[in-house]
């Protein structure tokens, strides 16, 4: 069975744009023509490819078609580049907010100096970025998932380390008798969003009830760090976010074991010079920015 390229591309465009109408505008077709293309491919495959919601979502079979469209577009771009007729391509990547806010942009800037590429970054929690690979949304991802997504290769990047910090004024107000489980159960904290479990993990390690403290939600990595530095609550920051304020006395450590999150790079299994270049630069930057596990002693 051969899949007509224009039908595959249409399914991916609908997922990108979110509606049949927007996809029709991008493809210079009528919405009826777009619907007919999808029905033709669904009839050919005997599978429903799209959930007609707002925005439109791919089914499991539809996700496979979207991945095929993305991979075909990337290979086509590189083939055109090899014969001297390449245009700038867009490479969708997924990354967690803290990596994006601290170390991830530098390797992309280096790649962009060597290749005609722009990047479409999808920001999500490191526990969820692998799902964007599975449904074909992105070509590669920084993720906490070490098990390869189907059709992907995985390599370790390093470990994000987070330390609990607060302003001296916050500590004086909320922890006058020390950082006890009772005190941290009352003190306000800062979470990234409702899926952020880093502060919860630290509270459990300190023997405090994680459901007790008031929680501020600040869903942006740099703004999160700013909220902690302004005394809105205590929070867990990476060394690039806290090193300077700690040295200046603007923040103090709250002690306790750091919370660590291993990170991995997952990417499509394609022979692609562009994906290879991104992977190499991301790995090099991660080696500088993240903690690297020590090799086990060999007896």
N, C-alpha and C positions, 0 to 999 in steps of 0.2 A: 504494500500500500504506500502510495506517495501522497504527501500532504502539500497541497498548493500553497506556495509561499504567501500569496496575498490573503488567504484565509487565516493562516497562522498569524500574520502581522496584524490583521484586523482584531483578532481576539486579544492580543497583547495591547493594542492601542486602546481598546475599550477598558481594559483593566487600568492602564495608565491614566486615562482621562476620567474614569469613574462613571460615565454614562454613555449610552449609545449615541445620544445627540452630540456630545462633545467630541466623541471619536469620529462621527460623521464629518464634523467641521474640519478636524485635523486631516482626515483622509480625502477631503473634497468629494464626499459622497452624500447621498441622502440617508437619513436614519433608516428608511426602509431597506436600502441597499446594504447597509451595515448589518441589519437583522438577518437579511437573506444570506449573507456570507456566513454568519455564525450558524444558522440553521443547516446550511450545506455541510459545514465541517462536523457539526453534531450528528447529522444523519450519516455521514461517511464513517464516523468513528463509533456510532451507536452509544454515545455518552453525552450527558449534559456537561457543558464546559463552563457556564457562567451562572451564578446566582443573581437573579435580576433584582438586586437590592440597590440602595443608594448609600454609598457608592457600590457599583457592581463588584462582586467578588468572584474569583475563580474557584471552581470545584477542584477536587484532587486531580481529576483528568485535565481540567483547564489550566492548573498550575504547571503541569508538564508541557502543555502547549506554549505557555508564556515563557518558560525556560528555553524551549526550543527557539522561539522568536528572538530572545535576547542573545543566545549563543550564535545564532545565524547572523544577526546584525554585527556582532563583534568580529566574527571570522570574516565577514564580507568587508568590513572596514579595514582589517589588517591586510586582506588580499589586495584591495585597492591601493593601500599605502605601499605595498611591495612593488606595484607597477607604476608608482609615481602619480597616482590619481586619488590619493586619500583625502578625505575631509575630516574635520574635527569630530570626534565621537564623544558620546556621553556615557560615562561608566557609573552605574549605580552601586553604591557600597552602603553597608550598614555598620553603625558604630555606636557604642554606648556614650552617654553624655560626658562622663568624666574623662574618657580618652579624647573625645572631640575637643573638650575644653582645655586640655593640657598638652598632649603630645602628637595627636594624630594628623594634624594639618601639615606639619613640616614635611613628612615624607611625600604627601600628595603634591606639595609645591615643587619638590625636586623632580617628581615624575613629569609634572606639567611643563617643566623647562625642556624636557627631552622629547615629549610626545605631544601630538595635537589632540588633547583630551580635555574635557571638562568633567567634573565629578558631581553626581547627584547623591547627596548624603542623606541617609535615612537614620534618624536618631531614635534609639530605643534602649531599654534596659538590656544589659549584657546577657541576661537569662532568656531574652526573647528575640535577639537579633538573628539567631539561626533560623527561626521561622520564616524570615524574609528571604532566606536562601531557598528554603523548601518550596515556597510558593512562586519562585521565579522573579521576585521583585528586585533582587540585587544579585550581583555577580560574586561578591565576596563580603565577609563580615568579620568584625571583631566580636567574639562571643565567649561566653563562659562554658559553652558546650564542647567538650573534648571528643565526643563521639561524632564521626563524620555524618553529615547530612547526605542522603543518597545522591550520588553523582559528584560529590565534593571531596577534596583533600583537606586535611587539617594539620596544623603545626602549632606548637606552643609558642606564645609570645613572651610570657613572664607573668608576674603576680602584681596586681594592684594592692598596695598596702594603705590602709586607712587608720588614722589615729584620732581619738576623741579629744576635742579641744573646745575652749570657750574663752571669752574675754576675762581678764582679771576681775572686772566689776561684776560680771555674771557669777563667777565663782564666789566672790565675797558675799553676794546676795543670797545665792541658792545653796551654797555648800559651806556655811560658816563653821560647821563642826566636822568637816571632812566630806569626802565623796562616798557616802554610805549608800547602801541599797535603798533606804528610806528616802534619802535626799534626792537621788536621781529619779525616783519614782514620782516626785513632785515637780521637778525642774522642767521647764519647757525645752523641747528639742526641735531640730529642723530636719525634716524628711524631704527628699527630692519629690516623691509623689507617693501615692498609696501602695505602690508595688515595691518601694524602697524598703529593704529589710536590714540594711546595714546597722542602723541605730538599734533596731530590735535585737540583732545578734549581740551587740555590745552590752545591752541591758541584761540579757540573759546570762552572759558571761560574768556580769557583776552581781548576779543573784537578785535583780530587780524585776518587778512585774512589768513586762513591756507594754501592757495595755493601759497602764496608769498615767504616764506623763502626757501633758498637753503637747500637741504636735502642730508645728507650722509646716505647711507644704509650699516649697519653693522650687518649681520644676524647671530649673536652668542651672547648669553646673557652676558658672561664674557667679550668678546671683545667689546660689546656695551658699557659696563660700563667703560672699559679701554679707549675707544675713547672719552667719555665725560671727563674722568680725564686728558686726554692729551690735551684737548682744541679743539678737532676737531669740536665740536658744543655743544650746550646745549642739555639736554635730561632728561627724567623722569626715576628715579631709585627707586628701593625698598629700605627700610631702611637697610637690610643686605648688600646692595651694597654701600650705601652712608654714613652710620653712621660713620665709621672710617675716611674716607676722610673729612667729615664735621668737625669732632672733631679735626682733624689735620690741618684744615685750607686749605686743598688742594681743597676743593669744597665749594661753598656757595649756599644757597638756593635762588631761584628766586621769591619765594612767590607765591601767588595765591592758590586757593584750590587744594588739592591733587586730583589726578585721581584715582578712585577706581574700582576694578574689582572683583565681587563676584565669588568664585570658588566652584565647586561641584565635588563630587566623584560619578561617574556612573559606575556600574558593572553589569555583567550578573546576572540574578536571578537563581543562582545555589546554592545548598547546598554543598559548597566546603570549607573544612577547610583551604586550602591554600588561596583562595580568601578572606575568613573571616579574616585570619591573616594579609594579605596585607591591607585590609580596616581598620582594627583596628590600625595598625602602622601608616598608612598614616593620619588617623584622629587625632591621638595623636600628631604627628609631626606638622600637620597643626595648631592645637590648640596653639602650642608654637610659630610658625613662622608667622602666619597670624593674622591680626586684627579680633577680634571676635565681631560681632554685639551685642550691649547691648540689653537685653530683654526689651520688651515694658512694661511700667508701667501699672500695673493692678489696676484700681480704684475700 
